[in-house]
Amino acid sequence: MIRIAKQTDPKKLEELKQKINDKKYLNTAINTLAVTITKEILHIKEE
Protein backbone atom coordinates (compact mmCIF):
# COMPACT_ATOMS: atom_id res chain seq x y z
CA MET A 1 0.00 0.00 0.00
CA ILE A 2 1.36 3.41 -0.94
CA ARG A 3 0.47 6.48 1.09
CA ILE A 4 0.83 9.97 -0.28
CA ALA A 5 1.85 12.52 2.32
CA LYS A 6 -0.35 15.54 2.81
CA GLN A 7 1.07 18.99 2.23
CA THR A 8 2.45 20.46 5.43
CA ASP A 9 1.12 23.76 6.65
CA PRO A 10 4.14 26.04 7.14
CA LYS A 11 2.36 27.96 9.95
CA LYS A 12 1.60 24.80 11.93
CA LEU A 13 5.11 23.48 11.34
CA GLU A 14 6.61 26.69 12.72
CA GLU A 15 4.29 26.54 15.76
CA LEU A 16 5.41 22.97 16.47
CA LYS A 17 9.06 23.95 16.17
CA GLN A 18 8.52 26.65 18.77
CA LYS A 19 6.61 24.30 21.08
CA ILE A 20 9.45 21.76 20.99
CA ASN A 21 11.72 24.34 22.61
CA ASP A 22 9.13 25.29 25.26
CA LYS A 23 9.94 23.28 28.40
CA LYS A 24 6.53 23.95 29.95
CA TYR A 25 4.73 22.64 26.84
CA LEU A 26 6.95 19.55 26.68
CA ASN A 27 6.44 18.85 30.39
CA THR A 28 2.67 19.06 29.99
CA ALA A 29 2.74 16.85 26.88
CA ILE A 30 4.91 14.20 28.56
CA ASN A 31 2.75 14.20 31.70
CA THR A 32 -0.41 13.83 29.62
CA LEU A 33 1.09 10.89 27.74
CA ALA A 34 2.24 9.25 30.98
CA VAL A 35 -1.22 9.55 32.55
CA THR A 36 -2.93 8.22 29.43
CA ILE A 37 -0.58 5.24 29.14
CA THR A 38 -0.90 4.46 32.85
CA LYS A 39 -4.69 4.50 32.64
CA GLU A 40 -4.58 2.19 29.61
CA ILE A 41 -2.25 -0.26 31.37
CA LEU A 42 -4.40 -0.29 34.50
CA HIS A 43 -7.55 -0.75 32.43
CA ILE A 44 -6.00 -3.71 30.61
CA LYS A 45 -5.05 -5.36 33.92
CA GLU A 46 -8.61 -4.99 35.26
CA GLU A 47 -10.11 -7.08 32.45
Helices and strands as residue ranges (DSSP letters): H 10-20, H 23-46
